[in-house]
Amino acid sequence: MNDNKTLVVVQRRCPATREDQVKILSAWTASGLSGREFGQQVGVAPHLLYGWRRATRRSEQPGRRFVEVPGGMTVTNWAAEVATRNGVVRLSSMASPSWAGKLIRELSQC
């Protein structure tokens, strides 16, 4: 608190619109600079640049959907079981390791 009781106004920047983010990300990509270097040039924190890029990549991915498998299938050798908040997901030994890894990463975000 300052001693002379004057009012101190701190101006905050307005959050960048999605359109602004896309323009900034395009310029960053074209620049070839690191996030830190580019962020210093344009006045945007590097963690924001990386967050915007991550959000853009996720929004460009096709919709992710999980499909329940009918109960008529009989598998006795499960390669793995993943416990989620909503139940247990069992992975067949026929599931590729890369696909199973992606599935587990996705489920850990739920």
C-alpha positions in Angstrom: 0.0 0.0 0.0 1.4 3.4 -0.8 1.8 5.9 2.0 0.4 9.0 0.2 -3.0 7.3 -0.2 -3.1 8.0 -4.0 -5.1 5.7 -6.2 -2.9 3.5 -8.4 -4.6 2.2 -11.5 -3.1 -0.9 -13.1 -4.2 -1.5 -16.6 -4.7 -5.0 -17.8 -4.7 -6.1 -21.4 -7.9 -7.5 -22.8 -7.6 -11.2 -23.6 -6.7 -11.9 -27.2 -9.7 -12.9 -29.3 -9.6 -16.2 -31.1 -9.0 -14.3 -34.4 -6.0 -12.4 -32.8 -4.6 -15.7 -31.5 -4.7 -17.2 -35.0 -2.9 -14.2 -36.5 -0.3 -14.3 -33.8 0.2 -18.0 -34.2 0.6 -17.7 -37.9 3.2 -14.9 -37.5 5.0 -17.0 -35.0 5.1 -20.0 -37.3 6.4 -17.9 -40.2 9.1 -16.3 -38.0 10.9 -19.5 -37.2 11.6 -18.1 -33.7 11.3 -19.9 -30.4 8.2 -19.2 -28.3 10.3 -17.2 -25.9 12.0 -15.1 -28.6 8.7 -14.4 -30.5 6.8 -13.7 -27.3 9.3 -11.1 -26.3 9.0 -9.4 -29.7 5.2 -9.2 -29.7 4.6 -8.8 -26.0 2.9 -12.2 -25.4 4.0 -14.6 -22.7 5.5 -17.8 -24.2 3.1 -20.0 -22.1 0.2 -18.3 -23.8 1.6 -19.0 -27.2 2.1 -22.6 -26.5 -1.4 -22.9 -24.9 -3.0 -21.3 -27.9 -1.2 -23.6 -30.3 -2.2 -26.6 -28.2 -5.8 -25.5 -28.2 -5.7 -24.9 -31.9 -4.3 -28.4 -32.6 -7.0 -30.0 -30.4 -9.8 -28.1 -32.1 -8.5 -29.2 -35.6 -8.6 -32.9 -34.7 -11.6 -34.8 -35.7 -14.1 -35.5 -33.0 -13.1 -38.2 -30.6 -15.8 -40.8 -29.9 -15.8 -43.9 -27.8 -18.0 -46.7 -28.9 -19.3 -49.3 -26.5 -18.6 -52.8 -27.7 -21.5 -55.2 -27.5 -21.4 -57.7 -24.6 -21.5 -60.7 -27.0 -17.8 -60.6 -27.6 -15.8 -63.0 -25.4 -12.2 -62.1 -24.6 -10.5 -63.9 -21.8 -7.0 -62.5 -22.1 -7.0 -58.8 -21.4 -3.8 -57.1 -22.0 -4.6 -54.2 -19.6 -7.3 -52.7 -17.6 -7.6 -48.9 -17.1 -9.7 -47.7 -14.2 -11.6 -44.5 -14.9 -14.1 -42.5 -12.8 -16.9 -44.2 -14.8 -15.7 -47.7 -14.7 -13.0 -50.0 -16.1 -11.8 -50.1 -19.7 -10.3 -53.4 -20.7 -7.8 -53.6 -23.6 -7.5 -56.6 -25.8 -4.1 -58.1 -26.5 -4.9 -57.3 -30.1 -4.8 -53.5 -29.4 -1.7 -51.9 -30.8 0.6 -50.3 -28.1 0.5 -46.9 -29.8 -3.3 -46.9 -29.9 -3.5 -48.1 -26.3 -1.1 -45.4 -25.2 -3.2 -42.7 -26.9 -6.4 -44.1 -25.3 -4.8 -44.1 -21.9 -3.6 -40.5 -22.3 -7.1 -39.4 -23.4 -8.8 -41.2 -20.5 -6.4 -39.6 -18.0 -7.8 -36.2 -19.0 -11.3 -37.2 -18.2 
